[in-house]
Amino acid sequence: MRTTIDIPEREHQLFSSLAREQGTTLGKLLVELAHRGLRAPAQDVEDNRSHYPVDPDTGLGIFRSGRPVGPDDVRAVLDETPE
């Protein structure tokens, strides 16, 4: 079934990159993430949030690298990734 959803640009890039890394489509990745979220007991979700900071706007985990990552770094990785 086809549907249309609005995904903020930043998250769309993140999900697309993750899908490419896993060798799957964006749609299949989003379905899998939704299933995981539906299966996860609320307590487990809360417990996992304490292990790393969470962006209050997106609810996604914030991970720090050893140095700042900018648009040029992202472009370089995207240029190396086969589509």
mmCIF file as gemmi writes it, N, C-alpha and C atoms, coordinates in Angstrom:
data_model
loop_
_atom_site.group_PDB
_atom_site.id
_atom_site.type_symbol
_atom_site.label_atom_id
_atom_site.label_alt_id
_atom_site.label_comp_id
_atom_site.label_asym_id
_atom_site.label_entity_id
_atom_site.label_seq_id
_atom_site.pdbx_PDB_ins_code
_atom_site.Cartn_x
_atom_site.Cartn_y
_atom_site.Cartn_z
_atom_site.occupancy
_atom_site.B_iso_or_equiv
_atom_site.pdbx_formal_charge
_atom_site.auth_seq_id
_atom_site.auth_asym_id
_atom_site.pdbx_PDB_model_num
ATOM 1 N N . MET Axp A 1 ? 0.85 -1.177 0 1 0 ? 1 A 1
ATOM 2 C CA . MET Axp A 1 ? 0 0 0 1 0 ? 1 A 1
ATOM 3 C C . MET Axp A 1 ? 0.887 1.228 0 1 0 ? 1 A 1
ATOM 4 N N . ARG Axp A 2 ? 0.538 2.194 -0.789 1 0 ? 2 A 1
ATOM 5 C CA . ARG Axp A 2 ? 1.29 3.438 -0.848 1 0 ? 2 A 1
ATOM 6 C C . ARG Axp A 2 ? 0.621 4.492 0.023 1 0 ? 2 A 1
ATOM 7 N N . THR Axp A 3 ? 1.466 5.282 0.666 1 0 ? 3 A 1
ATOM 8 C CA . THR Axp A 3 ? 0.968 6.419 1.437 1 0 ? 3 A 1
ATOM 9 C C . THR Axp A 3 ? 2.026 7.498 1.406 1 0 ? 3 A 1
ATOM 10 N N . THR Axp A 4 ? 1.659 8.69 1.798 1 0 ? 4 A 1
ATOM 11 C CA . THR Axp A 4 ? 2.596 9.815 1.837 1 0 ? 4 A 1
ATOM 12 C C . THR Axp A 4 ? 2.705 10.299 3.272 1 0 ? 4 A 1
ATOM 13 N N . ILE Axp A 5 ? 3.946 10.475 3.728 1 0 ? 5 A 1
ATOM 14 C CA . ILE Axp A 5 ? 4.164 11.045 5.057 1 0 ? 5 A 1
ATOM 15 C C . ILE Axp A 5 ? 5.167 12.182 4.931 1 0 ? 5 A 1
ATOM 16 N N . ASP Axp A 6 ? 5.076 13.131 5.825 1 0 ? 6 A 1
ATOM 17 C CA . ASP Axp A 6 ? 6.028 14.238 5.864 1 0 ? 6 A 1
ATOM 18 C C . ASP Axp A 6 ? 7.111 13.895 6.874 1 0 ? 6 A 1
ATOM 19 N N . ILE Axp A 7 ? 8.337 13.838 6.404 1 0 ? 7 A 1
ATOM 20 C CA . ILE Axp A 7 ? 9.482 13.566 7.269 1 0 ? 7 A 1
ATOM 21 C C . ILE Axp A 7 ? 10.399 14.774 7.183 1 0 ? 7 A 1
ATOM 22 N N . PRO Axp A 8 ? 10.758 15.365 8.32 1 0 ? 8 A 1
ATOM 23 C CA . PRO Axp A 8 ? 11.695 16.496 8.285 1 0 ? 8 A 1
ATOM 24 C C . PRO Axp A 8 ? 12.975 16.114 7.547 1 0 ? 8 A 1
ATOM 25 N N . GLU Axp A 9 ? 13.57 17.06 6.848 1 0 ? 9 A 1
ATOM 26 C CA . GLU Axp A 9 ? 14.737 16.82 6.002 1 0 ? 9 A 1
ATOM 27 C C . GLU Axp A 9 ? 15.857 16.107 6.753 1 0 ? 9 A 1
ATOM 28 N N . ARG Axp A 10 ? 16.151 16.553 7.95 1 0 ? 10 A 1
ATOM 29 C CA . ARG Axp A 10 ? 17.256 15.96 8.72 1 0 ? 10 A 1
ATOM 30 C C . ARG Axp A 10 ? 17.007 14.478 8.991 1 0 ? 10 A 1
ATOM 31 N N . GLU Axp A 11 ? 15.78 14.136 9.379 1 0 ? 11 A 1
ATOM 32 C CA . GLU Axp A 11 ? 15.462 12.752 9.665 1 0 ? 11 A 1
ATOM 33 C C . GLU Axp A 11 ? 15.401 11.935 8.368 1 0 ? 11 A 1
ATOM 34 N N . HIS Axp A 12 ? 14.916 12.541 7.302 1 0 ? 12 A 1
ATOM 35 C CA . HIS Axp A 12 ? 14.878 11.84 6.015 1 0 ? 12 A 1
ATOM 36 C C . HIS Axp A 12 ? 16.284 11.434 5.594 1 0 ? 12 A 1
ATOM 37 N N . GLN Axp A 13 ? 17.232 12.337 5.746 1 0 ? 13 A 1
ATOM 38 C CA . GLN Axp A 13 ? 18.618 12.019 5.402 1 0 ? 13 A 1
ATOM 39 C C . GLN Axp A 13 ? 19.15 10.901 6.29 1 0 ? 13 A 1
ATOM 40 N N . LEU Axp A 14 ? 18.839 10.972 7.568 1 0 ? 14 A 1
ATOM 41 C CA . LEU Axp A 14 ? 19.283 9.943 8.514 1 0 ? 14 A 1
ATOM 42 C C . LEU Axp A 14 ? 18.702 8.582 8.15 1 0 ? 14 A 1
ATOM 43 N N . PHE Axp A 15 ? 17.385 8.518 7.915 1 0 ? 15 A 1
ATOM 44 C CA . PHE Axp A 15 ? 16.737 7.255 7.591 1 0 ? 15 A 1
ATOM 45 C C . PHE Axp A 15 ? 17.227 6.717 6.249 1 0 ? 15 A 1
ATOM 46 N N . SER Axp A 16 ? 17.396 7.591 5.273 1 0 ? 16 A 1
ATOM 47 C CA . SER Axp A 16 ? 17.883 7.157 3.954 1 0 ? 16 A 1
ATOM 48 C C . SER Axp A 16 ? 19.284 6.572 4.065 1 0 ? 16 A 1
ATOM 49 N N . SER Axp A 17 ? 20.133 7.225 4.844 1 0 ? 17 A 1
ATOM 50 C CA . SER Axp A 17 ? 21.491 6.732 5.039 1 0 ? 17 A 1
ATOM 51 C C . SER Axp A 17 ? 21.477 5.372 5.728 1 0 ? 17 A 1
ATOM 52 N N . LEU Axp A 18 ? 20.659 5.236 6.743 1 0 ? 18 A 1
ATOM 53 C CA . LEU Axp A 18 ? 20.558 3.969 7.467 1 0 ? 18 A 1
ATOM 54 C C . LEU Axp A 18 ? 20.04 2.864 6.547 1 0 ? 18 A 1
ATOM 55 N N . ALA Axp A 19 ? 19.065 3.181 5.717 1 0 ? 19 A 1
ATOM 56 C CA . ALA Axp A 19 ? 18.527 2.189 4.779 1 0 ? 19 A 1
ATOM 57 C C . ALA Axp A 19 ? 19.608 1.727 3.809 1 0 ? 19 A 1
ATOM 58 N N . ARG Axp A 20 ? 20.394 2.671 3.288 1 0 ? 20 A 1
ATOM 59 C CA . ARG Axp A 20 ? 21.482 2.303 2.372 1 0 ? 20 A 1
ATOM 60 C C . ARG Axp A 20 ? 22.484 1.395 3.068 1 0 ? 20 A 1
ATOM 61 N N . GLU Axp A 21 ? 22.843 1.743 4.314 1 0 ? 21 A 1
ATOM 62 C CA . GLU Axp A 21 ? 23.802 0.934 5.071 1 0 ? 21 A 1
ATOM 63 C C . GLU Axp A 21 ? 23.294 -0.492 5.265 1 0 ? 21 A 1
ATOM 64 N N . GLN Axp A 22 ? 21.982 -0.634 5.441 1 0 ? 22 A 1
ATOM 65 C CA . GLN Axp A 22 ? 21.397 -1.946 5.694 1 0 ? 22 A 1
ATOM 66 C C . GLN Axp A 22 ? 20.992 -2.662 4.408 1 0 ? 22 A 1
ATOM 67 N N . GLY Axp A 23 ? 21.174 -1.999 3.275 1 0 ? 23 A 1
ATOM 68 C CA . GLY Axp A 23 ? 20.836 -2.617 1.999 1 0 ? 23 A 1
ATOM 69 C C . GLY Axp A 23 ? 19.348 -2.832 1.808 1 0 ? 23 A 1
ATOM 70 N N . THR Axp A 24 ? 18.549 -1.909 2.293 1 0 ? 24 A 1
ATOM 71 C CA . THR Axp A 24 ? 17.1 -2.025 2.193 1 0 ? 24 A 1
ATOM 72 C C . THR Axp A 24 ? 16.522 -0.723 1.669 1 0 ? 24 A 1
ATOM 73 N N . THR Axp A 25 ? 15.227 -0.689 1.524 1 0 ? 25 A 1
ATOM 74 C CA . THR Axp A 25 ? 14.573 0.536 1.057 1 0 ? 25 A 1
ATOM 75 C C . THR Axp A 25 ? 14.152 1.385 2.248 1 0 ? 25 A 1
ATOM 76 N N . LEU Axp A 26 ? 13.91 2.642 1.983 1 0 ? 26 A 1
ATOM 77 C CA . LEU Axp A 26 ? 13.457 3.553 3.033 1 0 ? 26 A 1
ATOM 78 C C . LEU Axp A 26 ? 12.138 3.071 3.618 1 0 ? 26 A 1
ATOM 79 N N . GLY Axp A 27 ? 11.226 2.638 2.765 1 0 ? 27 A 1
ATOM 80 C CA . GLY Axp A 27 ? 9.924 2.158 3.241 1 0 ? 27 A 1
ATOM 81 C C . GLY Axp A 27 ? 10.055 0.963 4.171 1 0 ? 27 A 1
ATOM 82 N N . LYS Axp A 28 ? 10.877 -0.014 3.767 1 0 ? 28 A 1
ATOM 83 C CA . LYS Axp A 28 ? 11.065 -1.204 4.601 1 0 ? 28 A 1
ATOM 84 C C . LYS Axp A 28 ? 11.719 -0.847 5.926 1 0 ? 28 A 1
ATOM 85 N N . LEU Axp A 29 ? 12.678 0.083 5.893 1 0 ? 29 A 1
ATOM 86 C CA . LEU Axp A 29 ? 13.334 0.506 7.13 1 0 ? 29 A 1
ATOM 87 C C . LEU Axp A 29 ? 12.327 1.147 8.085 1 0 ? 29 A 1
ATOM 88 N N . LEU Axp A 30 ? 11.492 2.04 7.559 1 0 ? 30 A 1
ATOM 89 C CA . LEU Axp A 30 ? 10.516 2.721 8.415 1 0 ? 30 A 1
ATOM 90 C C . LEU Axp A 30 ? 9.51 1.741 9.004 1 0 ? 30 A 1
ATOM 91 N N . VAL Axp A 31 ? 9.095 0.739 8.238 1 0 ? 31 A 1
ATOM 92 C CA . VAL Axp A 31 ? 8.181 -0.273 8.758 1 0 ? 31 A 1
ATOM 93 C C . VAL Axp A 31 ? 8.859 -1.053 9.881 1 0 ? 31 A 1
ATOM 94 N N . GLU Axp A 32 ? 10.128 -1.439 9.673 1 0 ? 32 A 1
ATOM 95 C CA . GLU Axp A 32 ? 10.855 -2.18 10.708 1 0 ? 32 A 1
ATOM 96 C C . GLU Axp A 32 ? 11.01 -1.343 11.977 1 0 ? 32 A 1
ATOM 97 N N . LEU Axp A 33 ? 11.356 -0.069 11.828 1 0 ? 33 A 1
ATOM 98 C CA . LEU Axp A 33 ? 11.498 0.79 13.003 1 0 ? 33 A 1
ATOM 99 C C . LEU Axp A 33 ? 10.161 0.958 13.724 1 0 ? 33 A 1
ATOM 100 N N . ALA Axp A 34 ? 9.088 1.073 12.975 1 0 ? 34 A 1
ATOM 101 C CA . ALA Axp A 34 ? 7.761 1.195 13.592 1 0 ? 34 A 1
ATOM 102 C C . ALA Axp A 34 ? 7.417 -0.088 14.356 1 0 ? 34 A 1
ATOM 103 N N . HIS Axp A 35 ? 7.705 -1.237 13.759 1 0 ? 35 A 1
ATOM 104 C CA . HIS Axp A 35 ? 7.437 -2.513 14.443 1 0 ? 35 A 1
ATOM 105 C C . HIS Axp A 35 ? 8.24 -2.624 15.73 1 0 ? 35 A 1
ATOM 106 N N . ARG Axp A 36 ? 9.503 -2.233 15.664 1 0 ? 36 A 1
ATOM 107 C CA . ARG Axp A 36 ? 10.336 -2.29 16.877 1 0 ? 36 A 1
ATOM 108 C C . ARG Axp A 36 ? 9.746 -1.402 17.964 1 0 ? 36 A 1
ATOM 109 N N . GLY Axp A 37 ? 9.332 -0.21 17.567 1 0 ? 37 A 1
ATOM 110 C CA . GLY Axp A 37 ? 8.748 0.712 18.533 1 0 ? 37 A 1
ATOM 111 C C . GLY Axp A 37 ? 7.466 0.185 19.145 1 0 ? 37 A 1
ATOM 112 N N . LEU Axp A 38 ? 6.662 -0.484 18.331 1 0 ? 38 A 1
ATOM 113 C CA . LEU Axp A 38 ? 5.408 -1.032 18.837 1 0 ? 38 A 1
ATOM 114 C C . LEU Axp A 38 ? 5.634 -2.233 19.744 1 0 ? 38 A 1
ATOM 115 N N . ARG Axp A 39 ? 6.703 -2.989 19.482 1 0 ? 39 A 1
ATOM 116 C CA . ARG Axp A 39 ? 6.997 -4.177 20.303 1 0 ? 39 A 1
ATOM 117 C C . ARG Axp A 39 ? 7.707 -3.826 21.605 1 0 ? 39 A 1
ATOM 118 N N . ALA Axp A 40 ? 8.404 -2.692 21.626 1 0 ? 40 A 1
ATOM 119 C CA . ALA Axp A 40 ? 9.215 -2.341 22.801 1 0 ? 40 A 1
ATOM 120 C C . ALA Axp A 40 ? 8.315 -1.918 23.958 1 0 ? 40 A 1
ATOM 121 N N . PRO Axp A 41 ? 8.448 -2.584 25.076 1 0 ? 41 A 1
ATOM 122 C CA . PRO Axp A 41 ? 7.699 -2.136 26.26 1 0 ? 41 A 1
ATOM 123 C C . PRO Axp A 41 ? 8.115 -0.72 26.639 1 0 ? 41 A 1
ATOM 124 N N . ALA Axp A 42 ? 7.189 0.056 27.103 1 0 ? 42 A 1
ATOM 125 C CA . ALA Axp A 42 ? 7.457 1.454 27.444 1 0 ? 42 A 1
ATOM 126 C C . ALA Axp A 42 ? 8.625 1.579 28.413 1 0 ? 42 A 1
ATOM 127 N N . GLN Axp A 43 ? 8.742 0.676 29.365 1 0 ? 43 A 1
ATOM 128 C CA . GLN Axp A 43 ? 9.821 0.753 30.35 1 0 ? 43 A 1
ATOM 129 C C . GLN Axp A 43 ? 11.177 0.591 29.678 1 0 ? 43 A 1
ATOM 130 N N . ASP Axp A 44 ? 11.285 -0.321 28.701 1 0 ? 44 A 1
ATOM 131 C CA . ASP Axp A 44 ? 12.546 -0.511 27.992 1 0 ? 44 A 1
ATOM 132 C C . ASP Axp A 44 ? 12.954 0.751 27.258 1 0 ? 44 A 1
ATOM 133 N N . VAL Axp A 45 ? 11.989 1.413 26.645 1 0 ? 45 A 1
ATOM 134 C CA . VAL Axp A 45 ? 12.271 2.654 25.924 1 0 ? 45 A 1
ATOM 135 C C . VAL Axp A 45 ? 12.794 3.699 26.9 1 0 ? 45 A 1
ATOM 136 N N . GLU Axp A 46 ? 12.152 3.837 28.041 1 0 ? 46 A 1
ATOM 137 C CA . GLU Axp A 46 ? 12.593 4.812 29.035 1 0 ? 46 A 1
ATOM 138 C C . GLU Axp A 46 ? 13.97 4.457 29.573 1 0 ? 46 A 1
ATOM 139 N N . ASP Axp A 47 ? 14.23 3.168 29.809 1 0 ? 47 A 1
ATOM 140 C CA . ASP Axp A 47 ? 15.531 2.74 30.304 1 0 ? 47 A 1
ATOM 141 C C . ASP Axp A 47 ? 16.632 3.079 29.308 1 0 ? 47 A 1
ATOM 142 N N . ASN Axp A 48 ? 16.39 2.851 28.024 1 0 ? 48 A 1
ATOM 143 C CA . ASN Axp A 48 ? 17.395 3.122 26.994 1 0 ? 48 A 1
ATOM 144 C C . ASN Axp A 48 ? 17.691 4.604 26.867 1 0 ? 48 A 1
ATOM 145 N N . ARG Axp A 49 ? 16.723 5.448 27.117 1 0 ? 49 A 1
ATOM 146 C CA . ARG Axp A 49 ? 16.941 6.886 26.997 1 0 ? 49 A 1
ATOM 147 C C . ARG Axp A 49 ? 17.939 7.401 28.026 1 0 ? 49 A 1
ATOM 148 N N . SER Axp A 50 ? 18.058 6.708 29.139 1 0 ? 50 A 1
ATOM 149 C CA . SER Axp A 50 ? 18.977 7.168 30.172 1 0 ? 50 A 1
ATOM 150 C C . SER Axp A 50 ? 20.437 6.919 29.794 1 0 ? 50 A 1
ATOM 151 N N . HIS Axp A 51 ? 20.699 6.104 28.773 1 0 ? 51 A 1
ATOM 152 C CA . HIS Axp A 51 ? 22.058 5.754 28.386 1 0 ? 51 A 1
ATOM 153 C C . HIS Axp A 51 ? 22.698 6.789 27.469 1 0 ? 51 A 1
ATOM 154 N N . TYR Axp A 52 ? 21.908 7.621 26.843 1 0 ? 52 A 1
ATOM 155 C CA . TYR Axp A 52 ? 22.439 8.638 25.939 1 0 ? 52 A 1
ATOM 156 C C . TYR Axp A 52 ? 21.446 9.802 25.868 1 0 ? 52 A 1
ATOM 157 N N . PRO Axp A 53 ? 21.946 10.993 25.535 1 0 ? 53 A 1
ATOM 158 C CA . PRO Axp A 53 ? 21.033 12.129 25.448 1 0 ? 53 A 1
ATOM 159 C C . PRO Axp A 53 ? 20.086 11.992 24.258 1 0 ? 53 A 1
ATOM 160 N N . VAL Axp A 54 ? 18.897 12.545 24.412 1 0 ? 54 A 1
ATOM 161 C CA . VAL Axp A 54 ? 17.879 12.476 23.372 1 0 ? 54 A 1
ATOM 162 C C . VAL Axp A 54 ? 17.502 13.897 22.961 1 0 ? 54 A 1
ATOM 163 N N . ASP Axp A 55 ? 17.427 14.12 21.648 1 0 ? 55 A 1
ATOM 164 C CA . ASP Axp A 55 ? 17.006 15.422 21.135 1 0 ? 55 A 1
ATOM 165 C C . ASP Axp A 55 ? 15.537 15.619 21.486 1 0 ? 55 A 1
ATOM 166 N N . PRO Axp A 56 ? 15.196 16.698 22.203 1 0 ? 56 A 1
ATOM 167 C CA . PRO Axp A 56 ? 13.811 16.888 22.623 1 0 ? 56 A 1
ATOM 168 C C . PRO Axp A 56 ? 12.857 17.136 21.454 1 0 ? 56 A 1
ATOM 169 N N . ASP Axp A 57 ? 13.365 17.637 20.332 1 0 ? 57 A 1
ATOM 170 C CA . ASP Axp A 57 ? 12.505 17.902 19.179 1 0 ? 57 A 1
ATOM 171 C C . ASP Axp A 57 ? 12.19 16.653 18.383 1 0 ? 57 A 1
ATOM 172 N N . THR Axp A 58 ? 13.158 15.746 18.254 1 0 ? 58 A 1
ATOM 173 C CA . THR Axp A 58 ? 12.978 14.575 17.396 1 0 ? 58 A 1
ATOM 174 C C . THR Axp A 58 ? 12.796 13.278 18.171 1 0 ? 58 A 1
ATOM 175 N N . GLY Axp A 59 ? 13.273 13.248 19.415 1 0 ? 59 A 1
ATOM 176 C CA . GLY Axp A 59 ? 13.225 12.009 20.172 1 0 ? 59 A 1
ATOM 177 C C . GLY Axp A 59 ? 14.326 11.034 19.785 1 0 ? 59 A 1
ATOM 178 N N . LEU Axp A 60 ? 15.217 11.455 18.891 1 0 ? 60 A 1
ATOM 179 C CA . LEU Axp A 60 ? 16.315 10.598 18.446 1 0 ? 60 A 1
ATOM 180 C C . LEU Axp A 60 ? 17.527 10.777 19.344 1 0 ? 60 A 1
ATOM 181 N N . GLY Axp A 61 ? 18.312 9.716 19.472 1 0 ? 61 A 1
ATOM 182 C CA . GLY Axp A 61 ? 19.514 9.783 20.278 1 0 ? 61 A 1
ATOM 183 C C . GLY Axp A 61 ? 20.542 10.726 19.685 1 0 ? 61 A 1
ATOM 184 N N . ILE Axp A 62 ? 21.295 11.374 20.557 1 0 ? 62 A 1
ATOM 185 C CA . ILE Axp A 62 ? 22.356 12.278 20.127 1 0 ? 62 A 1
ATOM 186 C C . ILE Axp A 62 ? 23.674 11.577 20.409 1 0 ? 62 A 1
ATOM 187 N N . PHE Axp A 63 ? 24.462 11.419 19.369 1 0 ? 63 A 1
ATOM 188 C CA . PHE Axp A 63 ? 25.747 10.747 19.502 1 0 ? 63 A 1
ATOM 189 C C . PHE Axp A 63 ? 26.842 11.723 19.133 1 0 ? 63 A 1
ATOM 190 N N . ARG Axp A 64 ? 27.87 11.781 19.913 1 0 ? 64 A 1
ATOM 191 C CA . ARG Axp A 64 ? 28.97 12.713 19.697 1 0 ? 64 A 1
ATOM 192 C C . ARG Axp A 64 ? 30.116 12.017 18.988 1 0 ? 64 A 1
ATOM 193 N N . SER Axp A 65 ? 30.742 12.757 18.079 1 0 ? 65 A 1
ATOM 194 C CA . SER Axp A 65 ? 31.934 12.234 17.423 1 0 ? 65 A 1
ATOM 195 C C . SER Axp A 65 ? 33.144 12.925 18.038 1 0 ? 65 A 1
ATOM 196 N N . GLY Axp A 66 ? 34.315 12.507 17.635 1 0 ? 66 A 1
ATOM 197 C CA . GLY Axp A 66 ? 35.533 13.095 18.175 1 0 ? 66 A 1
ATOM 198 C C . GLY Axp A 66 ? 35.772 14.514 17.686 1 0 ? 66 A 1
ATOM 199 N N . ARG Axp A 67 ? 35.051 14.911 16.648 1 0 ? 67 A 1
ATOM 200 C CA . ARG Axp A 67 ? 35.194 16.26 16.106 1 0 ? 67 A 1
ATOM 201 C C . ARG Axp A 67 ? 33.864 16.666 15.496 1 0 ? 67 A 1
ATOM 202 N N . PRO Axp A 68 ? 33.673 17.957 15.269 1 0 ? 68 A 1
ATOM 203 C CA . PRO Axp A 68 ? 32.421 18.39 14.642 1 0 ? 68 A 1
ATOM 204 C C . PRO Axp A 68 ? 32.277 17.799 13.234 1 0 ? 68 A 1
ATOM 205 N N . VAL Axp A 69 ? 31.067 17.43 12.878 1 0 ? 69 A 1
ATOM 206 C CA . VAL Axp A 69 ? 30.772 16.903 11.548 1 0 ? 69 A 1
ATOM 207 C C . VAL Axp A 69 ? 29.909 17.937 10.843 1 0 ? 69 A 1
ATOM 208 N N . GLY Axp A 70 ? 30.379 18.379 9.685 1 0 ? 70 A 1
ATOM 209 C CA . GLY Axp A 70 ? 29.673 19.416 8.95 1 0 ? 70 A 1
ATOM 210 C C . GLY Axp A 70 ? 29.113 18.912 7.634 1 0 ? 70 A 1
ATOM 211 N N . PRO Axp A 71 ? 28.463 19.798 6.899 1 0 ? 71 A 1
ATOM 212 C CA . PRO Axp A 71 ? 27.858 19.425 5.621 1 0 ? 71 A 1
ATOM 213 C C . PRO Axp A 71 ? 28.861 18.828 4.629 1 0 ? 71 A 1
ATOM 214 N N . ASP Axp A 72 ? 30.085 19.341 4.623 1 0 ? 72 A 1
ATOM 215 C CA . ASP Axp A 72 ? 31.09 18.798 3.703 1 0 ? 72 A 1
ATOM 216 C C . ASP Axp A 72 ? 31.418 17.341 4.034 1 0 ? 72 A 1
ATOM 217 N N . ASP Axp A 73 ? 31.453 17.008 5.323 1 0 ? 73 A 1
ATOM 218 C CA . ASP Axp A 73 ? 31.701 15.624 5.733 1 0 ? 73 A 1
ATOM 219 C C . ASP Axp A 73 ? 30.565 14.712 5.265 1 0 ? 73 A 1
ATOM 220 N N . VAL Axp A 74 ? 29.338 15.185 5.42 1 0 ? 74 A 1
ATOM 221 C CA . VAL Axp A 74 ? 28.173 14.398 5.01 1 0 ? 74 A 1
ATOM 222 C C . VAL Axp A 74 ? 28.204 14.186 3.501 1 0 ? 74 A 1
ATOM 223 N N . ARG Axp A 75 ? 28.49 15.264 2.743 1 0 ? 75 A 1
ATOM 224 C CA . ARG Axp A 75 ? 28.558 15.14 1.287 1 0 ? 75 A 1
ATOM 225 C C . ARG Axp A 75 ? 29.615 14.129 0.861 1 0 ? 75 A 1
ATOM 226 N N . ALA Axp A 76 ? 30.752 14.161 1.535 1 0 ? 76 A 1
ATOM 227 C CA . ALA Axp A 76 ? 31.838 13.237 1.195 1 0 ? 76 A 1
ATOM 228 C C . ALA Axp A 76 ? 31.399 11.789 1.404 1 0 ? 76 A 1
ATOM 229 N N . VAL Axp A 77 ? 30.699 11.525 2.487 1 0 ? 77 A 1
ATOM 230 C CA . VAL Axp A 77 ? 30.236 10.171 2.74 1 0 ? 77 A 1
ATOM 231 C C . VAL Axp A 77 ? 29.165 9.785 1.717 1 0 ? 77 A 1
ATOM 232 N N . LEU Axp A 78 ? 28.265 10.695 1.421 1 0 ? 78 A 1
ATOM 233 C CA . LEU Axp A 78 ? 27.201 10.397 0.451 1 0 ? 78 A 1
ATOM 234 C C . LEU Axp A 78 ? 27.791 10.159 -0.939 1 0 ? 78 A 1
ATOM 235 N N . ASP Axp A 79 ? 28.85 10.893 -1.287 1 0 ? 79 A 1
ATOM 236 C CA . ASP Axp A 79 ? 29.485 10.71 -2.583 1 0 ? 79 A 1
ATOM 237 C C . ASP Axp A 79 ? 30.139 9.333 -2.692 1 0 ? 79 A 1
ATOM 238 N N . GLU Axp A 80 ? 30.597 8.782 -1.562 1 0 ? 80 A 1
ATOM 239 C CA . GLU Axp A 80 ? 31.249 7.478 -1.549 1 0 ? 80 A 1
ATOM 240 C C . GLU Axp A 80 ? 30.247 6.334 -1.546 1 0 ? 80 A 1
ATOM 241 N N . THR Axp A 81 ? 29 6.623 -1.155 1 0 ? 81 A 1
ATOM 242 C CA . THR Axp A 81 ? 27.989 5.581 -0.996 1 0 ? 81 A 1
ATOM 243 C C . THR Axp A 81 ? 27.301 5.304 -2.319 1 0 ? 81 A 1
ATOM 244 N N . PRO Axp A 82 ? 27.33 4.046 -2.797 1 0 ? 82 A 1
ATOM 245 C CA . PRO Axp A 82 ? 26.614 3.725 -4.043 1 0 ? 82 A 1
ATOM 246 C C . PRO Axp A 82 ? 25.107 3.816 -3.819 1 0 ? 82 A 1
ATOM 247 N N . GLU Axp A 83 ? 24.416 4.286 -4.844 1 0 ? 83 A 1
ATOM 248 C CA . GLU Axp A 83 ? 22.952 4.437 -4.698 1 0 ? 83 A 1
ATOM 249 C C . GLU Axp A 83 ? 22.203 3.241 -5.159 1 0 ? 83 A 1
